Amino acid sequence: MTDPSTEPQIVELTPARVAVHREKVPMTGLPQFFDRSFHAVDDAMRNAGASVVGPPLGLYYGMPTDTVDVAAGFPTDRDVSVDGEVTTETLPGGRAAQILHIGSYDAMEQTYGRLMQWMQAQNLRPAG
């Protein structure tokens, strides 16, 4: 039986403040980027007296190719900033397609492909 949380679904998101570290990296460098970024954001949050208020996240700005413009971090209860390396953003609320990936980075492309196929079957298109 398939875990329903790993199936694509439409959700309604509320705006969320997130502390993130953003870079353009090669796709092959994503595991190292996430490791480096989660540590940098965690350190910055502790130094700012901020709390993590949700699960870790990755944000992709545009469609990945050989490289990707990506940010990684955590939802936070206050603004966090460290010399431009760690910044705070507010993610917009609204309707979104969501899928949960369980597994290694190597298999993430398959999960992303499932989400894109599902969206196409539902006549949905990615926005911003």
N, CA, C and O atoms as a Tinker XYZ file with bonds, in Angstrom:
   512  protein
     1  N      0.846000   -1.184000    0.000000    73     2
     2  CA     0.000000    0.000000    0.000000    64     1     3
     3  C      0.894000    1.251000    0.000000    63     2     4     5
     4  O      1.883000    1.314000    0.730000    81     3
     5  N      0.543000    2.220000   -0.807000    73     3     6
     6  CA     1.322000    3.450000   -0.916000    64     5     7
     7  C      1.015000    4.382000    0.250000    63     6     8     9
     8  O     -0.140000    4.538000    0.646000    81     7
     9  N      2.049000    4.993000    0.788000    73     7    10
    10  CA     1.886000    5.993000    1.848000    64     9    11
    11  C      1.239000    7.225000    1.228000    63    10    12    13
    12  O      1.832000    7.822000    0.330000    81    11
    13  N      0.028000    7.640000    1.673000    73    11    14
    14  CA    -0.649000    8.782000    1.064000    64    13    15
    15  C      0.156000   10.080000    1.138000    63    14    16    17
    16  O     -0.039000   10.969000    0.309000    81    15
    17  N      1.050000   10.203000    2.109000    73    15    18
    18  CA     1.818000   11.441000    2.230000    64    17    19
    19  C      2.843000   11.571000    1.109000    63    18    20    21
    20  O      3.363000   12.663000    0.875000    81    19
    21  N      3.144000   10.468000    0.409000    73    19    22
    22  CA     4.114000   10.525000   -0.681000    64    21    23
    23  C      3.441000   10.697000   -2.037000    63    22    24    25
    24  O      4.116000   10.693000   -3.066000    81    23
    25  N      2.130000   10.847000   -2.050000    73    23    26
    26  CA     1.391000   11.076000   -3.290000    64    25    27
    27  C      1.206000   12.575000   -3.496000    63    26    28    29
    28  O      1.027000   13.312000   -2.526000    81    27
    29  N      1.247000   13.036000   -4.748000    73    27    30
    30  CA     1.012000   14.460000   -5.005000    64    29    31
    31  C     -0.366000   14.879000   -4.500000    63    30    32    33
    32  O     -1.322000   14.105000   -4.538000    81    31
    33  N     -0.442000   16.103000   -4.033000    73    31    34
    34  CA    -1.714000   16.632000   -3.555000    64    33    35
    35  C     -1.699000   18.156000   -3.632000    63    34    36    37
    36  O     -0.640000   18.780000   -3.699000    81    35
    37  N     -2.876000   18.733000   -3.621000    73    35    38
    38  CA    -3.018000   20.190000   -3.561000    64    37    39
    39  C     -3.196000   20.566000   -2.098000    63    38    40    41
    40  O     -3.996000   19.961000   -1.383000    81    39
    41  N     -2.446000   21.567000   -1.661000    73    39    42
    42  CA    -2.530000   22.054000   -0.288000    64    41    43
    43  C     -2.702000   23.566000   -0.308000    63    42    44    45
    44  O     -2.391000   24.226000   -1.300000    81    43
    45  N     -3.192000   24.097000    0.781000    73    43    46
    46  CA    -3.315000   25.549000    0.964000    64    45    47
    47  C     -2.251000   25.955000    1.985000    63    46    48    49
    48  O     -2.299000   25.539000    3.143000    81    47
    49  N     -1.300000   26.763000    1.549000    73    47    50
    50  CA    -0.197000   27.169000    2.419000    64    49    51
    51  C     -0.462000   28.540000    3.029000    63    50    52    53
    52  O     -1.058000   29.410000    2.392000    81    51
    53  N     -0.019000   28.722000    4.250000    73    51    54
    54  CA    -0.044000   30.048000    4.862000    64    53    55
    55  C      1.339000   30.666000    4.663000    63    54    56    57
    56  O      2.321000   29.933000    4.554000    81    55
    57  N      1.438000   31.984000    4.614000    73    55    58
    58  CA     2.765000   32.598000    4.476000    64    57    59
    59  C      3.673000   32.127000    5.609000    63    58    60    61
    60  O      3.227000   31.923000    6.738000    81    59
    61  N      4.954000   31.958000    5.287000    73    59    62
    62  CA     5.911000   31.461000    6.275000    64    61    63
    63  C      7.235000   32.209000    6.163000    63    62    64    65
    64  O      7.766000   32.391000    5.068000    81    63
    65  N      7.760000   32.639000    7.302000    73    63    66
    66  CA     9.080000   33.277000    7.356000    64    65    67
    67  C     10.121000   32.169000    7.435000    63    66    68    69
    68  O     10.008000   31.260000    8.257000    81    67
    69  N     11.148000   32.247000    6.567000    73    67    70
    70  CA    12.194000   31.232000    6.537000    64    69    71
    71  C     13.570000   31.894000    6.535000    63    70    72    73
    72  O     13.770000   32.934000    5.908000    81    71
    73  N     14.509000   31.280000    7.242000    73    71    74
    74  CA    15.914000   31.698000    7.213000    64    73    75
    75  C     16.615000   30.735000    6.267000    63    74    76    77
    76  O     16.540000   29.519000    6.447000    81    75
    77  N     17.306000   31.279000    5.246000    73    75    78
    78  CA    17.899000   30.436000    4.217000    64    77    79
    79  C     19.290000   30.902000    3.812000    63    78    80    81
    80  O     19.675000   32.053000    4.017000    81    79
    81  N     20.021000   29.972000    3.236000    73    79    82
    82  CA    21.295000   30.241000    2.576000    64    81    83
    83  C     21.075000   29.873000    1.111000    63    82    84    85
    84  O     20.616000   28.770000    0.813000    81    83
    85  N     21.404000   30.802000    0.179000    73    83    86
    86  CA    21.107000   30.615000   -1.243000    64    85    87
    87  C     22.386000   30.669000   -2.074000    63    86    88    89
    88  O     23.258000   31.506000   -1.842000    81    87
    89  N     22.483000   29.756000   -3.053000    73    87    90
    90  CA    23.613000   29.710000   -3.983000    64    89    91
    91  C     23.155000   29.141000   -5.317000    63    90    92    93
    92  O     22.100000   28.512000   -5.407000    81    91
    93  N     23.960000   29.367000   -6.356000    73    91    94
    94  CA    23.829000   28.639000   -7.619000    64    93    95
    95  C     24.882000   27.548000   -7.580000    63    94    96    97
    96  O     26.074000   27.826000   -7.449000    81    95
    97  N     24.432000   26.292000   -7.694000    73    95    98
    98  CA    25.350000   25.158000   -7.559000    64    97    99
    99  C     25.097000   24.143000   -8.666000    63    98   100   101
   100  O     23.999000   24.085000   -9.218000    81    99
   101  N     26.114000   23.338000   -8.995000    73    99   102
   102  CA    25.877000   22.234000   -9.933000    64   101   103
   103  C     24.946000   21.210000   -9.284000    63   102   104   105
   104  O     24.983000   21.014000   -8.069000    81   103
   105  N     24.121000   20.566000  -10.089000    73   103   106
   106  CA    23.197000   19.560000   -9.553000    64   105   107
   107  C     23.954000   18.480000   -8.791000    63   106   108   109
   108  O     23.457000   17.957000   -7.794000    81   107
   109  N     25.134000   18.152000   -9.251000    73   107   110
   110  CA    25.920000   17.118000   -8.571000    64   109   111
   111  C     26.394000   17.570000   -7.199000    63   110   112   113
   112  O     26.793000   16.736000   -6.385000    81   111
   113  N     26.360000   18.878000   -6.922000    73   111   114
   114  CA    26.817000   19.402000   -5.649000    64   113   115
   115  C     25.713000   19.641000   -4.637000    63   114   116   117
   116  O     25.967000   20.205000   -3.573000    81   115
   117  N     24.475000   19.219000   -4.952000    73   115   118
   118  CA    23.360000   19.470000   -4.030000    64   117   119
   119  C     23.545000   18.861000   -2.643000    63   118   120   121
   120  O     23.278000   19.551000   -1.659000    81   119
   121  N     23.986000   17.617000   -2.506000    73   119   122
   122  CA    24.143000   17.081000   -1.141000    64   121   123
   123  C     25.085000   17.922000   -0.281000    63   122   124   125
   124  O     24.790000   18.183000    0.885000    81   123
   125  N     26.208000   18.346000   -0.843000    73   123   126
   126  CA    27.155000   19.163000   -0.097000    64   125   127
   127  C     26.566000   20.543000    0.205000    63   126   128   129
   128  O     26.773000   21.091000    1.288000    81   127
   129  N     25.827000   21.098000   -0.767000    73   127   130
   130  CA    25.190000   22.398000   -0.555000    64   129   131
   131  C     24.212000   22.331000    0.618000    63   130   132   133
   132  O     24.251000   23.180000    1.508000    81   131
   133  N     23.335000   21.325000    0.620000    73   131   134
   134  CA    22.353000   21.223000    1.699000    64   133   135
   135  C     23.038000   21.045000    3.048000    63   134   136   137
   136  O     22.634000   21.669000    4.030000    81   135
   137  N     24.047000   20.218000    3.112000    73   135   138
   138  CA    24.771000   20.003000    4.365000    64   137   139
   139  C     25.379000   21.317000    4.860000    63   138   140   141
   140  O     25.216000   21.683000    6.024000    81   139
   141  N     26.074000   22.016000    3.977000    73   139   142
   142  CA    26.720000   23.289000    4.322000    64   141   143
   143  C     25.678000   24.341000    4.731000    63   142   144   145
   144  O     25.864000   25.068000    5.707000    81   143
   145  N     24.590000   24.407000    3.975000    73   143   146
   146  CA    23.573000   25.433000    4.224000    64   145   147
   147  C     22.815000   25.210000    5.518000    63   146   148   149
   148  O     22.592000   26.156000    6.273000    81   147
   149  N     22.416000   23.973000    5.788000    73   147   150
   150  CA    21.685000   23.705000    7.029000    64   149   151
   151  C     22.535000   24.056000    8.244000    63   150   152   153
   152  O     22.019000   24.588000    9.226000    81   151
   153  N     23.835000   23.764000    8.189000    73   151   154
   154  CA    24.712000   24.130000    9.297000    64   153   155
   155  C     24.845000   25.650000    9.428000    63   154   156   157
   156  O     24.786000   26.183000   10.536000    81   155
   157  N     25.024000   26.354000    8.294000    73   155   158
   158  CA    25.179000   27.815000    8.332000    64   157   159
   159  C     23.921000   28.487000    8.877000    63   158   160   161
   160  O     24.008000   29.406000    9.691000    81   159
   161  N     22.760000   28.031000    8.431000    73   159   162
   162  CA    21.502000   28.629000    8.892000    64   161   163
   163  C     21.268000   28.309000   10.360000    63   162   164   165
   164  O     20.842000   29.177000   11.122000    81   163
   165  N     21.541000   27.080000   10.764000    73   163   166
   166  CA    21.386000   26.706000   12.170000    64   165   167
   167  C     22.260000   27.588000   13.062000    63   166   168   169
   168  O     21.800000   28.085000   14.090000    81   167
   169  N     23.510000   27.778000   12.671000    73   167   170
   170  CA    24.413000   28.635000   13.449000    64   169   171
   171  C     23.886000   30.065000   13.518000    63   170   172   173
   172  O     23.873000   30.670000   14.590000    81   171
   173  N     23.453000   30.608000   12.381000    73   171   174
   174  CA    22.945000   31.982000   12.332000    64   173   175
   175  C     21.697000   32.138000   13.199000    63   174   176   177
   176  O     21.532000   33.148000   13.883000    81   175
   177  N     20.827000   31.139000   13.168000    73   175   178
   178  CA    19.604000   31.206000   13.973000    64   177   179
   179  C     19.943000   31.186000   15.465000    63   178   180   181
   180  O     19.380000   31.954000   16.244000    81   179
   181  N     20.859000   30.309000   15.855000    73   179   182
   182  CA    21.243000   30.262000   17.269000    64   181   183
   183  C     21.833000   31.593000   17.707000    63   182   184   185
   184  O     21.505000   32.085000   18.787000    81   183
   185  N     22.703000   32.188000   16.886000    73   183   186
   186  CA    23.319000   33.474000   17.220000    64   185   187
   187  C     22.298000   34.603000   17.296000    63   186   188   189
   188  O     22.500000   35.567000   18.034000    81   187
   189  N     21.206000   34.499000   16.544000    73   187   190
   190  CA    20.160000   35.525000   16.555000    64   189   191
   191  C     19.098000   35.261000   17.622000    63   190   192   193
   192  O     18.188000   36.069000   17.810000    81   191
   193  N     19.215000   34.131000   18.320000    73   191   194
   194  CA    18.201000   33.780000   19.315000    64   193   195
   195  C     16.895000   33.353000   18.682000    63   194   196   197
   196  O     15.844000   33.412000   19.320000    81   195
   197  N     16.952000   32.918000   17.418000    73   195   198
   198  CA    15.745000   32.507000   16.692000    64   197   199
   199  C     15.477000   31.020000   16.918000    63   198   200   201
   200  O     16.382000   30.246000   17.229000    81   199
   201  N     14.222000   30.648000   16.755000    73   199   202
   202  CA    13.819000   29.250000   16.904000    64   201   203
   203  C     13.374000   28.673000   15.570000    63   202   204   205
   204  O     12.799000   29.377000   14.741000    81   203
   205  N     13.644000   27.387000   15.366000    73   203   206
   206  CA    13.127000   26.652000   14.217000    64   205   207
   207  C     11.672000   26.314000   14.520000    63   206   208   209
   208  O     11.368000   25.780000   15.587000    81   207
   209  N     10.768000   26.623000   13.585000    73   207   210
   210  CA     9.341000   26.390000   13.827000    64   209   211
   211  C      8.718000   25.445000   12.795000    63   210   212   213
   212  O      7.499000   25.419000   12.630000    81   211
   213  N      9.553000   24.672000   12.107000    73   211   214
   214  CA     9.046000   23.728000   11.117000    64   213   215
   215  C     10.182000   22.910000   10.538000    63   214   216   217
   216  O     11.338000   23.098000   10.915000    81   215
   217  N      9.864000   21.998000    9.618000    73   215   218
   218  CA    10.884000   21.111000    9.053000    64   217   219
   219  C     11.839000   21.850000    8.113000    63   218   220   221
   220  O     11.496000   22.915000    7.599000    81   219
   221  N     13.038000   21.293000    7.883000    73   219   222
   222  CA    13.973000   21.898000    6.939000    64   221   223
   223  C     13.357000   21.938000    5.548000    63   222   224   225
   224  O     12.457000   21.163000    5.224000    81   223
   225  N     13.865000   22.864000    4.732000    73   223   226
   226  CA    13.287000   23.008000    3.398000    64   225   227
   227  C     14.340000   23.398000    2.381000    63   226   228   229
   228  O     15.397000   23.933000    2.718000    81   227
   229  N     14.023000   23.115000    1.127000    73   227   230
   230  CA    14.814000   23.556000   -0.009000    64   229   231
   231  C     13.913000   24.346000   -0.932000    63   230   232   233
   232  O     12.778000   23.946000   -1.189000    81   231
   233  N     14.408000   25.462000   -1.432000    73   231   234
   234  CA    13.653000   26.305000   -2.354000    64   233   235
   235  C     14.410000   26.374000   -3.672000    63   234   236   237
   236  O     15.604000   26.674000   -3.691000    81   235
   237  N     13.731000   26.102000   -4.756000    73   235   238
   238  CA    14.348000   26.137000   -6.078000    64   237   239
   239  C     13.789000   27.335000   -6.840000    63   238   240   241
   240  O     12.575000   27.492000   -6.966000    81   239
   241  N     14.696000   28.182000   -7.348000    73   239   242
   242  CA    14.315000   29.388000   -8.075000    64   241   243
   243  C     14.505000   29.105000   -9.562000    63   242   244   245
   244  O     15.602000   29.280000  -10.093000    81   243
   245  N     13.460000   28.674000  -10.225000    73   243   246
   246  CA    13.540000   28.317000  -11.632000    64   245   247
   247  C     13.768000   26.822000  -11.799000    63   246   248   249
   248  O     13.978000   26.092000  -10.831000    81   247
   249  N     13.720000   26.389000  -13.050000    73   247   250
   250  CA    13.883000   24.979000  -13.371000    64   249   251
   251  C     15.367000   24.624000  -13.367000    63   250   252   253
   252  O     16.168000   25.322000  -13.990000    81   251
   253  N     15.741000   23.557000  -12.680000    73   251   254
   254  CA    17.141000   23.125000  -12.667000    64   253   255
   255  C     17.597000   22.660000  -14.049000    63   254   256   257
   256  O     16.817000   22.101000  -14.820000    81   255
   257  N     18.852000   22.897000  -14.343000    73   255   258
   258  CA    19.510000   22.340000  -15.527000    64   257   259
   259  C     20.740000   21.608000  -14.998000    63   258   260   261
   260  O     20.624000   20.789000  -14.087000    81   259
   261  N     21.914000   21.891000  -15.555000    73   259   262
   262  CA    23.143000   21.336000  -14.975000    64   261   263
   263  C     23.470000   22.026000  -13.661000    63   262   264   265
   264  O     24.165000   21.472000  -12.809000    81   263
   265  N     22.954000   23.254000  -13.509000    73   263   266
   266  CA    23.104000   24.004000  -12.263000    64   265   267
   267  C     21.721000   24.388000  -11.767000    63   266   268   269
   268  O     20.734000   24.309000  -12.498000    81   267
   269  N     21.672000   24.799000  -10.524000    73   267   270
   270  CA    20.387000   25.174000   -9.944000    64   269   271
   271  C     20.592000   26.328000   -8.972000    63   270   272   273
   272  O     21.568000   26.365000   -8.222000    81   271
   273  N     19.655000   27.267000   -9.000000    73   271   274
   274  CA    19.613000   28.370000   -8.044000    64   273   275
   275  C     18.730000   27.875000   -6.901000    63   274   276   277
   276  O     17.521000   27.716000   -7.069000    81   275
   277  N     19.332000   27.635000   -5.746000    73   275   278
   278  CA    18.638000   26.938000   -4.669000    64   277   279
   279  C     18.955000   27.577000   -3.320000    63   278   280   281
   280  O     20.038000   28.125000   -3.119000    81   279
   281  N     18.005000   27.498000   -2.412000    73   279   282
   282  CA    18.208000   27.948000   -1.033000    64   281   283
   283  C     17.786000   26.813000   -0.108000    63   282   284   285
   284  O     16.921000   26.006000   -0.449000    81   283
   285  N     18.404000   26.764000    1.057000    73   283   286
   286  CA    18.063000   25.751000    2.049000    64   285   287
   287  C     18.049000   26.397000    3.421000    63   286   288   289
   288  O     18.855000   27.282000    3.708000    81   287
   289  N     17.136000   25.954000    4.263000    73   287   290
   290  CA    17.066000   26.504000    5.603000    64   289   291
   291  C     15.888000   25.961000    6.379000    63   290   292   293
   292  O     15.469000   24.817000    6.201000    81   291
   293  N     15.357000   26.825000    7.259000    73   291   294
   294  CA    14.302000   26.416000    8.183000    64   293   295
   295  C     13.280000   27.532000    8.367000    63   294   296   297
   296  O     13.633000   28.710000    8.309000    81   295
   297  N     12.017000   27.174000    8.589000    73   295   298
   298  CA    11.059000   28.186000    9.048000    64   297   299
   299  C     11.518000   28.732000   10.401000    63   298   300   301
   300  O     12.028000   27.984000   11.235000    81   299
   301  N     11.339000   30.021000   10.613000    73   299   302
   302  CA    11.851000   30.660000   11.824000    64   301   303
   303  C     10.835000   31.618000   12.422000    63   302   304   305
   304  O      9.909000   32.064000   11.744000    81   303
   305  N     11.017000   31.925000   13.686000    73   303   306
   306  CA    10.095000   32.820000   14.385000    64   305   307
   307  C     10.511000   34.287000   14.310000    63   306   308   309
   308  O      9.777000   35.150000   14.791000    81   307
   309  N     11.677000   34.594000   13.715000    73   307   310
   310  CA    12.112000   35.986000   13.600000    64   309   311
   311  C     13.115000   36.126000   12.464000    63   310   312   313
   312  O     13.629000   35.133000   11.950000    81   311
   313  N     13.390000   37.371000   12.078000    73   311   314
   314  CA    14.350000   37.629000   11.017000    64   313   315
   315  C     15.755000   37.223000   11.449000    63   314   316   317
   316  O     16.148000   37.402000   12.602000    81   315
   317  N     16.500000   36.672000   10.489000    73   315   318
   318  CA    17.874000   36.243000   10.708000    64   317   319
   319  C     18.684000   36.740000    9.520000    63   318   320   321
   320  O     18.278000   36.560000    8.372000    81   319
   321  N     19.824000   37.364000    9.785000    73   319   322
   322  CA    20.673000   37.839000    8.696000    64   321   323
   323  C     22.131000   37.789000    9.131000    63   322   324   325
   324  O     22.480000   38.241000   10.222000    81   323
   325  N     22.982000   37.234000    8.265000    73   323   326
   326  CA    24.409000   37.177000    8.532000    64   325   327
   327  C     25.142000   37.593000    7.264000    63   326   328   329
   328  O     25.382000   36.762000    6.387000    81   327
   329  N     25.500000   38.871000    7.157000    73   327   330
   330  CA    26.315000   39.380000    6.055000    64   329   331
   331  C     25.875000   38.879000    4.684000    63   330   332   333
   332  O     26.721000   38.621000    3.828000    81   331
   333  N     24.586000   38.735000    4.461000    73   331   334
   334  CA    24.099000   38.290000    3.172000    64   333   335
   335  C     24.213000   36.798000    2.927000    63   334   336   337
   336  O     23.633000   36.296000    1.964000    81   335
   337  N     24.945000   36.069000    3.766000    73   335   338
   338  CA    25.068000   34.623000    3.576000    64   337   339
   339  C     23.779000   33.921000    3.993000    63   338   340   341
   340  O     23.299000   33.030000    3.293000    81   339
   341  N     23.232000   34.317000    5.115000    73   339   342
   342  CA    21.943000   33.799000    5.573000    64   341   343
   343  C     20.981000   34.974000    5.589000    63   342   344   345
   344  O     21.276000   36.023000    6.162000    81   343
   345  N     19.828000   34.793000    4.957000    73   343   346
   346  CA    18.826000   35.852000    4.879000    64   345   347
   347  C     17.469000   35.292000    5.284000    63   346   348   349
   348  O     17.286000   34.081000    5.408000    81   347
   349  N     16.527000   36.203000    5.484000    73   347   350
   350  CA    15.163000   35.803000    5.811000    64   349   351
   351  C     14.261000   36.166000    4.645000    63   350   352   353
   352  O     14.353000   37.265000    4.097000    81   351
   353  N     13.398000   35.248000    4.269000    73   351   354
   354  CA    12.406000   35.467000    3.223000    64   353   355
   355  C     11.041000   35.106000    3.786000    63   354   356   357
   356  O     10.937000   34.357000    4.757000    81   355
   357  N     10.005000   35.640000    3.174000    73   355   358
   358  CA     8.656000   35.211000    3.503000    64   357   359
   359  C      8.091000   34.475000    2.305000    63   358   360   361
   360  O      7.929000   35.050000    1.229000    81   359
   361  N      7.793000   33.201000    2.498000    73   359   362
   362  CA     7.184000   32.419000    1.435000    64   361   363
   363  C      5.712000   32.786000    1.359000    63   362   364   365
   364  O      5.048000   32.895000    2.389000    81   363
   365  N      5.194000   32.980000    0.152000    73   363   366
   366  CA     3.790000   33.358000    0.032000    64   365   367
   367  C      2.871000   32.198000    0.398000    63   366   368   369
   368  O      3.242000   31.031000    0.278000    81   367
   369  N      1.702000   32.530000    0.833000    73   367   370
   370  CA     0.686000   31.508000    1.056000    64   369   371
   371  C     -0.043000   31.258000   -0.246000    63   370   372   373
   372  O      0.252000   31.882000   -1.265000    81   371
   373  N     -0.996000   30.343000   -0.211000    73   371   374
   374  CA    -1.823000   30.079000   -1.384000    64   373   375
   375  C     -1.836000   28.614000   -1.753000    63   374   376   377
   376  O     -1.290000   27.762000   -1.051000    81   375
   377  N     -2.466000   28.351000   -2.857000    73   375   378
   378  CA    -2.635000   26.997000   -3.369000    64   377   379
   379  C     -1.305000   26.499000   -3.931000    63   378   380   381
   380  O     -0.611000   27.223000   -4.645000    81   379
   381  N     -0.956000   25.243000   -3.596000    73   379   382
   382  CA     0.305000   24.677000   -4.067000    64   381   383
   383  C      0.168000   23.175000   -4.280000    63   382   384   385
   384  O     -0.617000   22.504000   -3.610000    81   383
   385  N      0.949000   22.663000   -5.227000    73   383   386
   386  CA     1.070000   21.213000   -5.401000    64   385   387
   387  C      2.229000   20.770000   -4.528000    63   386   388   389
   388  O      3.263000   21.436000   -4.464000    81   387
   389  N      2.049000   19.639000   -3.854000    73   387   390
   390  CA     3.047000   19.179000   -2.883000    64   389   391
   391  C      3.243000   17.674000   -3.015000    63   390   392   393
   392  O      2.305000   16.926000   -3.291000    81   391
   393  N      4.485000   17.254000   -2.809000    73   391   394
   394  CA     4.797000   15.824000   -2.716000    64   393   395
   395  C      5.918000   15.677000   -1.701000    63   394   396   397
   396  O      6.797000   16.535000   -1.613000    81   395
   397  N      5.892000   14.615000   -0.951000    73   395   398
   398  CA     6.930000   14.341000    0.041000    64   397   399
   399  C      7.916000   13.349000   -0.554000    63   398   400   401
   400  O      7.527000   12.277000   -1.018000    81   399
   401  N      9.196000   13.712000   -0.536000    73   399   402
   402  CA    10.246000   12.805000   -1.011000    64   401   403
   403  C     10.857000   12.102000    0.190000    63   402   404   405
   404  O     11.303000   12.745000    1.140000    81   403
   405  N     10.871000   10.784000    0.139000    73   403   406
   406  CA    11.520000    9.981000    1.167000    64   405   407
   407  C     12.608000    9.178000    0.472000    63   406   408   409
   408  O     12.323000    8.355000   -0.397000    81   407
   409  N     13.852000    9.419000    0.856000    73   407   410
   410  CA    14.940000    8.677000    0.243000    64   409   411
   411  C     16.144000    9.558000    0.000000    63   410   412   413
   412  O     16.237000   10.664000    0.532000    81   411
   413  N     17.058000    9.064000   -0.801000    73   411   414
   414  CA    18.323000    9.750000   -1.051000    64   413   415
   415  C     18.152000   10.858000   -2.093000    63   414   416   417
   416  O     17.154000   10.918000   -2.811000    81   415
   417  N     19.154000   11.729000   -2.150000    73   415   418
   418  CA    19.162000   12.778000   -3.169000    64   417   419
   419  C     19.153000   12.164000   -4.565000    63   418   420   421
   420  O     18.571000   12.738000   -5.485000    81   419
   421  N     19.790000   11.003000   -4.735000    73   419   422
   422  CA    19.869000   10.365000   -6.043000    64   421   423
   423  C     18.495000   10.018000   -6.600000    63   422   424   425
   424  O     18.324000    9.968000   -7.818000    81   423
   425  N     17.519000    9.780000   -5.742000    73   423   426
   426  CA    16.179000    9.404000   -6.186000    64   425   427
   427  C     15.225000   10.589000   -6.244000    63   426   428   429
   428  O     14.066000   10.428000   -6.628000    81   427
   429  N     15.692000   11.779000   -5.869000    73   427   430
   430  CA    14.806000   12.948000   -5.815000    64   429   431
   431  C     14.268000   13.319000   -7.192000    63   430   432   433
   432  O     13.133000   13.783000   -7.304000    81   431
   433  N     15.057000   13.125000   -8.233000    73   431   434
   434  CA    14.616000   13.456000   -9.588000    64   433   435
   435  C     13.377000   12.647000   -9.971000    63   434   436   437
   436  O     12.495000   13.162000  -10.658000    81   435
   437  N     13.300000   11.392000   -9.536000    73   435   438
   438  CA    12.129000   10.562000   -9.822000    64   437   439
   439  C     10.888000   11.122000   -9.125000    63   438   440   441
   440  O      9.812000   11.166000   -9.720000    81   439
   441  N     11.031000   11.549000   -7.871000    73   439   442
   442  CA     9.906000   12.124000   -7.136000    64   441   443
   443  C      9.438000   13.414000   -7.808000    63   442   444   445
   444  O      8.240000   13.643000   -7.971000    81   443
   445  N     10.394000   14.247000   -8.192000    73   443   446
   446  CA    10.057000   15.493000   -8.887000    64   445   447
   447  C      9.333000   15.187000  -10.199000    63   446   448   449
   448  O      8.369000   15.868000  -10.549000    81   447
   449  N      9.794000   14.166000  -10.924000    73   447   450
   450  CA     9.138000   13.765000  -12.174000    64   449   451
   451  C      7.709000   13.309000  -11.948000    63   450   452   453
   452  O      6.825000   13.623000  -12.745000    81   451
   453  N      7.468000   12.564000  -10.860000    73   451   454
   454  CA     6.103000   12.138000  -10.519000    64   453   455
   455  C      5.208000   13.340000  -10.270000    63   454   456   457
   456  O      4.061000   13.374000  -10.715000    81   455
   457  N      5.742000   14.331000   -9.550000    73   455   458
   458  CA     4.959000   15.533000   -9.272000    64   457   459
   459  C      4.619000   16.262000  -10.567000    63   458   460   461
   460  O      3.476000   16.673000  -10.762000    81   459
   461  N      5.593000   16.424000  -11.447000    73   459   462
   462  CA     5.355000   17.139000  -12.703000    64   461   463
   463  C      4.352000   16.391000  -13.586000    63   462   464   465
   464  O      3.499000   17.024000  -14.209000    81   463
   465  N      4.437000   15.054000  -13.652000    73   463   466
   466  CA     3.474000   14.264000  -14.426000    64   465   467
   467  C      2.069000   14.412000  -13.851000    63   466   468   469
   468  O      1.099000   14.562000  -14.593000    81   467
   469  N      1.969000   14.370000  -12.530000    73   467   470
   470  CA     0.675000   14.509000  -11.868000    64   469   471
   471  C      0.085000   15.887000  -12.154000    63   470   472   473
   472  O     -1.102000   16.010000  -12.456000    81   471
   473  N      0.914000   16.915000  -12.058000    73   471   474
   474  CA     0.429000   18.275000  -12.336000    64   473   475
   475  C     -0.077000   18.379000  -13.770000    63   474   476   477
   476  O     -1.129000   18.970000  -14.011000    81   475
   477  N      0.650000   17.820000  -14.713000    73   475   478
   478  CA     0.233000   17.861000  -16.100000    64   477   479
   479  C     -1.115000   17.141000  -16.282000    63   478   480   481
   480  O     -1.987000   17.632000  -16.999000    81   479
   481  N     -1.284000   15.995000  -15.643000    73   479   482
   482  CA    -2.543000   15.249000  -15.723000    64   481   483
   483  C     -3.701000   16.027000  -15.107000    63   482   484   485
   484  O     -4.853000   15.840000  -15.499000    81   483
   485  N     -3.398000   16.904000  -14.139000    73   483   486
   486  CA    -4.431000   17.720000  -13.495000    64   485   487
   487  C     -4.622000   19.072000  -14.203000    63   486   488   489
   488  O     -5.385000   19.916000  -13.734000    81   487
   489  N     -3.927000   19.271000  -15.328000    73   487   490
   490  CA    -3.949000   20.536000  -16.070000    64   489   491
   491  C     -3.455000   21.691000  -15.202000    63   490   492   493
   492  O     -4.009000   22.789000  -15.244000    81   491
   493  N     -2.416000   21.438000  -14.421000    73   491   494
   494  CA    -1.796000   22.462000  -13.571000    64   493   495
   495  C     -0.433000   22.808000  -14.144000    63   494   496   497
   496  O      0.248000   21.955000  -14.714000    81   495
   497  N     -0.044000   24.058000  -13.989000    73   495   498
   498  CA     1.275000   24.503000  -14.426000    64   497   499
   499  C      2.010000   25.154000  -13.275000    63   498   500   501
   500  O      1.394000   25.854000  -12.471000    81   499
   501  N      3.322000   24.940000  -13.174000    73   499   502
   502  CA     4.086000   25.599000  -12.124000    64   501   503
   503  C      4.055000   27.123000  -12.318000    63   502   504   505
   504  O      4.050000   27.617000  -13.446000    81   503
   505  N      4.035000   27.827000  -11.236000    73   503   506
   506  CA     4.098000   29.291000  -11.268000    64   505   507
   507  C      5.288000   29.717000  -10.420000    63   506   508   509
   508  O      5.738000   28.966000   -9.554000    81   507
   509  N      5.788000   30.897000  -10.662000    73   507   510
   510  CA     6.834000   31.510000   -9.878000    64   509   511
   511  C      7.728000   30.700000   -9.010000    63   510   512
   512  O      8.612000   31.249000   -8.352000    81   511
